[in-house]
Amino acid sequence: EMTQSFQIVKRSKEQQHSFNTPYQLANIPKDKFKAKIADQFWSDEPTLADTYQVKLKPGDIIMLATDGLFDNLFKHEILRVVDDFVKQANCITPKLLSNERSGGDSLFSRNRPCVPEYNHVEDLDADDARQLAIKLAQSAYTKAHNNDCLTPFGKRVNKLLKN
């Protein structure tokens, strides 16, 4: 059984006016367009964006992505890509953590006597980050073009159609 060495600790919530109408955080330069045309663009002020504060620890990976990723890959699929990439890049040093040593209440020890804990992650350099972004984009692209796969967006559409 494969265990995940990474988890998502914070994800921003989608900001939408209605289904499939996400906020468009932009300042459209009205002087560049005729006023009539510029008013046709859906534009939300950047001040409407949610802001978050998250405490980081060494080895955390910060991911910024668009709906192109999140509409096509479920959370567990994103984690699998990240996990596989980091393992292949030899960026992690596995260390076993037992229930005895952790007191039984560690995130990594729930109902398991011994699980891998990847608590030493070397810094990913810019090329590693680029390669990981490419792997994630390729995974999302591949799944988006597979009509036999359910995507997070497809799941939301199905839910909307049932109501």
Helices and strands as residue ranges (DSSP letters): E 16-18, E 21-22, G 30-32, H 35-38, G 46-48, H 67-70, H 75-88, E 95-98, H 99-102, G 107-109, E 114-117, H 126-144, H 152-162
